[in-house]
Amino acid sequence: MKVRRKSMVSVFISAFVVLVCAQNIQAEKQTATTITHLLSSSETAHLSRLAAEGDPKAAFRLGLDAEEREAPIEEQIFWMQIAQENGHPYAMSGLSAMYYRKGGEFACIRSLYWLKKFHNAEIERDKKYDDLERRNREKFVESADKCK
């Protein structure tokens, strides 16, 4: 019975990973880096140079392009890894989805790792935003008190 429960949990987690990652990548495609066409070789060369210099948006765009071209999964992961290392906010989610699509036990573990890391980063961003909002409200109250 324990084996069946574990397999059901892993199926549920896998479905959750796919859903969350797909939603995050789709949102990123629609907002920040909408893909209107596949990259030309000159655009790829230019973005590769920018990514090598540490531009996370260029690396993320190359990862999305590799995904659109249905390039080998290793190429897709390579560009998403560079984007993540340089601080792109959705690269962790992209890595999670790509490792999940790669398949296999190791890739599944990496997928869950990046999904958890993305989730924790979202919580930290929300926490910072809440702290900023609180400080802004306190400043507003202080300035409003001065006006009385």
N, C-alpha and C positions, 0 to 999 in steps of 0.2 A: 504494500500500500504506500510505503514511503517513496518508492521509486516513481509510482504513478503521480503522486502529489508533486514531486520535484519536477517531473516533465511537464505537468500542467502549468506550474509556476513559470518555468522557463519559456513555454509557449506564450503565456500572457505577457511576460517581460519583453519577449522578442516583438510581439505585436505592438506593444507600447512604444518600444524603441523606434520601430518603423514609422508609426504614426507621428510621434513628436518630431523626429528628424525630418520627415517629409514636409510637415507643416512649416518648420523653421527654414528649411532650404527654399521652399516655395515662396515664403514671405520675403526672404532675402532677394530672390530673383526678381520679384515684382517691385520691390522698393529701391534697394540700393544699386543693384547691378542687373538691370533688366537685360536679358539676352535677346537681341533683335536679329543677330546673325552669328554664324560661326566666325571665329577669328581667322584673318588671313595670315599668311606666313610672316609678313612684316609686322602685323599687330602682335602676333605671338612672340616674335623676337624682341619687340619693344617692351612688352609686358614682362617677358622673362628677365630682361635686364633690370627693370624696375623691381621685380620680385627679389632678384639677387641682391639688390641694394636695400631690401627690407621693407618694401611697400606691401602691406597686407592686402590691400584691395586688388592689386595686380595679381598677386598669387591666388587670391580667392577667385578672381575672374578666370584665370587659367584653369583652376580646378573645375569650375562650372563648365568651361568650354570643353575640357577633357571628358566631362560627364556627358555633355550634349553630343560630342563626336563618338561616344561609346568607346573611348580609348581604353587601353588596359587599366584595370582597377588600381594597379600600382602607380601609374601616372597620376590618376585622380587623387589618390592618397598623398602622393608626393607634394602636389601643389597645395592641398588643404593643410598639410603639416606645416609648410612654410608660412601660410597665412595665419595659422594658429600660433606659431612661434613668434610672429610679429604682432600679435594682438588683435586679429580680426574677431569681432564678437560672435559671428556665426560659424566660424571654422570648426570649432569643437563639435557642434551639431552635425556639420557636414562630414567630419571624420567618423563620427558615430554611424551615420547612415552608410558611408562607403565601406567601413569595416563590416557592417552587417550584411551588405550586398556581397562582399567578398566570400563570406561563408567560412565555415570551419570553427573549431573550438577556440583557437587563439584569436581569430578575428571577432568572434562573439564576445570574448572577454574584453578585447580592446574597444569594441562598440559600446559595451556597458560602461567602461571606464570613461570614455569621452562624453557619453550622455550624462553621467553623474557629474563630471567636471563642468559641463555646460550648465547643468541645473544649479550647481553650487555657485557658479559665476553669476547666474541670473539672480539668485538670492542675495549675493553680495551687492550687486548693482542696485537692487531694490532697497536694500538696507541703507546704502549710501544716499540714495535718493530720499528716503524717509528722513534720515538725519539732516540732510540739506533742507528739506521742507520744514522740519522742526526749527532749525536755526533761523531760517528766513521768517517764520511766523514770530519767533521770539524777537527778532530785530524789528519787525513791523510793530509789534506790541510796544517795544521800547520807544520807537519813534512816535507812535501814536500817543503814548503817555507824555512825551515832551511837548506835543502840540496843545495839550490841555491848559 
